[in-house]
């Protein structure tokens, strides 16, 4: 079975403690529904910096990553089906890539 990274883009912090609690409950339900498929449920991330051969950009780029998860799935199509239930889609997008063995 292959591993896939879900890179979350976009989104904002919930406006209230109640909204944060509701959002966390939706995440916990989604993670629970996928169960053992989650290798690492991941975490939100802070603003990124982009390092290149010409320097460092402080703005996180055009579409900065806001979090990640790692899942196991039989195929890219199966990983896409998993991501379709992700609560992050209410506020942003999920980029999926297969993790390749080296």
Residue pairs with C-beta under 8 A, 6 or more apart in sequence:
1 72
1 73
1 74
2 72
2 73
2 74
2 75
2 98
2 99
3 39
3 70
3 71
3 72
3 98
3 99
4 70
4 71
4 72
4 73
4 76
4 79
4 96
4 97
4 98
4 99
5 68
5 69
5 70
5 96
5 97
5 99
6 42
6 68
6 69
6 70
6 71
6 79
6 83
6 86
6 94
6 95
6 96
7 65
7 67
7 68
7 94
7 95
7 96
7 97
8 44
8 65
8 66
8 67
8 68
8 69
8 86
8 88
8 92
8 93
8 94
8 95
9 63
9 64
9 65
9 66
9 92
9 93
9 94
9 95
10 63
10 66
10 91
10 92
10 93
11 66
11 67
11 88
11 91
11 92
12 91
13 20
14 20
14 22
14 23
23 87
26 87
27 87
30 85
30 86
30 87
31 38
31 41
33 85
34 71
34 82
34 85
36 72
37 71
37 72
37 73
37 82
38 69
38 70
38 71
38 72
39 70
39 71
39 72
40 69
40 70
41 69
42 67
42 68
42 69
42 70
43 67
43 68
44 66
44 67
45 65
45 66
45 67
45 68
47 58
47 59
47 60
47 64
48 60
48 61
48 64
48 65
49 56
49 57
49 58
49 60
50 56
50 57
50 59
50 60
50 61
66 92
67 88
70 99
71 79
71 82
73 79
73 82
76 96
76 98
79 96
79 98
80 96
83 89
83 94
83 96
86 94
88 94
